[in-house]
Amino acid sequence: MKSAQFALLGVLLLIPIAWFILFGFAPGEEKGNSYGFTGTLFTIGAQDHEIYHDPNIESETILKLAAYLSRIGYFGEQYGGVVQFKREDEGYRVFLTYSESYWEMDAFKEEVSGIRDDLSSLALNSPTAITLVDAVGGKVQTQDFENIED
């Protein structure tokens, strides 16, 4: 009986260690940053990409977002990326950091529209809205993508 208890204890102690080794992030940290993102922080990968999220979003859903952003190069190998991820009544909202100088460019709008569509139909399987965020000189600028898309 004692050996079973020790085995269970060993497994329970190894789960958080394995989680960190496999996924490279520590769940449950509360932090903020220069974009004003707050909430629970998941850091992912060698570059410590950051996803600030509502605490009621499941880890599996956060990992789906991270995998998608890695696949499209938003979370690149050469630099760290940061996003805010929120649950809304009808799905999700993802806050993506891009320089404001790109927001009105047609090619950029097409790219963000594709990201939104992919997140909604492929990665998250739920309606997903995008908010663009830039921080210049300590001032944070935001714009809901739906308002500049046309």
C-alpha positions in Angstrom: 0.0 0.0 0.0 2.8 2.4 0.9 4.6 1.8 -2.4 1.4 2.7 -4.3 1.2 5.9 -2.3 4.8 6.8 -3.0 4.3 6.0 -6.7 1.3 8.3 -6.8 3.2 11.1 -5.0 6.1 10.7 -7.4 3.7 11.0 -10.4 2.1 14.1 -8.9 5.4 15.7 -8.3 6.6 14.9 -11.9 3.6 16.4 -13.7 4.5 20.1 -13.2 8.1 19.3 -14.1 7.1 17.5 -17.2 4.7 20.2 -18.1 7.4 22.9 -17.9 9.9 20.7 -19.9 7.4 19.8 -22.6 5.7 23.1 -23.1 8.4 25.6 -21.8 6.0 27.7 -19.8 4.8 28.2 -16.3 1.1 28.3 -16.0 -0.6 30.7 -13.5 1.9 33.6 -13.4 0.2 37.0 -12.9 2.1 39.8 -14.8 1.7 42.8 -17.0 3.8 44.5 -19.7 4.3 47.6 -21.8 1.2 46.9 -23.9 -1.0 47.0 -20.9 -1.8 43.3 -21.1 -2.7 41.7 -17.8 -4.0 38.4 -16.5 -2.5 35.0 -16.3 0.7 34.5 -18.3 1.8 31.5 -20.3 5.3 31.8 -21.7 6.1 29.5 -24.5 9.3 28.5 -26.3 12.9 29.4 -26.2 12.1 33.1 -26.9 9.6 33.3 -24.0 6.6 34.3 -26.2 3.9 35.6 -24.0 0.1 34.9 -23.9 -1.7 36.9 -21.3 -5.1 35.3 -20.9 -8.3 35.3 -18.9 -8.1 32.6 -16.2 -11.2 30.9 -17.5 -9.6 29.9 -20.8 -8.6 26.3 -20.9 -4.9 25.4 -21.3 -5.7 23.3 -24.4 -7.2 26.3 -26.1 -4.2 28.5 -25.2 -1.9 25.8 -26.6 -4.0 25.8 -29.9 -3.5 29.6 -30.2 0.2 29.3 -29.5 0.6 26.5 -32.0 -1.1 28.5 -34.7 0.8 31.7 -34.0 4.1 29.7 -34.1 3.1 28.0 -37.4 2.4 31.4 -39.1 5.6 32.9 -37.8 4.0 35.4 -35.3 5.9 33.6 -32.6 9.3 33.5 -34.4 12.6 32.0 -33.5 14.4 35.3 -33.7 12.2 37.4 -31.4 9.6 37.1 -28.7 6.0 37.7 -29.3 3.2 38.9 -27.0 -0.6 38.7 -27.2 -3.6 39.1 -25.0 -6.3 36.4 -25.3 -9.8 37.0 -23.9 -13.0 35.1 -23.8 -16.1 37.0 -25.1 -19.8 36.2 -25.1 -19.6 34.9 -28.6 -16.1 33.5 -28.8 -12.7 35.0 -28.3 -10.7 38.2 -28.8 -7.0 38.1 -29.6 -4.9 41.3 -29.2 -2.0 41.2 -31.6 1.0 43.6 -31.4 1.9 45.3 -34.7 3.3 48.7 -35.5 0.5 51.2 -36.1 2.3 52.1 -39.4 1.0 48.8 -40.9 -2.7 49.1 -39.8 -4.0 50.8 -43.0 -1.9 48.8 -45.5 -4.1 46.6 -47.8 -1.6 43.7 -47.7 -1.5 43.9 -43.9 -5.4 44.0 -43.7 -5.5 40.8 -45.8 -3.0 39.1 -43.6 -4.9 39.9 -40.4 -8.2 39.0 -42.0 -6.6 35.6 -42.8 -5.4 35.2 -39.2 -8.8 36.0 -37.9 -10.5 33.6 -40.3 -8.0 30.8 -39.5 -8.4 31.3 -35.8 -12.2 31.2 -36.0 -12.5 28.2 -38.3 -9.4 26.1 -37.8 -7.4 26.8 -34.6 -10.0 27.9 -32.0 -13.2 26.7 -33.8 -15.1 29.7 -32.4 -15.7 33.3 -33.6 -12.6 35.3 -33.0 -12.2 39.0 -33.2 -8.8 40.8 -33.5 -7.6 44.0 -31.8 -4.4 45.6 -33.0 -2.1 47.0 -30.4 1.0 49.2 -30.6 3.0 50.9 -27.8 5.1 53.9 -28.8 6.7 56.2 -26.3 4.9 54.7 -23.4 1.5 55.3 -25.0 -0.6 52.3 -26.0 -2.7 52.5 -29.2 -5.5 50.0 -29.9 -7.8 49.5 -32.8 -10.4 46.8 -33.3 -9.6 45.2 -36.7 -13.3 45.2 -37.6 -13.2 49.0 -37.7 -10.3 49.3 -40.2 -10.9 46.2 -42.3 -12.9 47.8 -45.2 
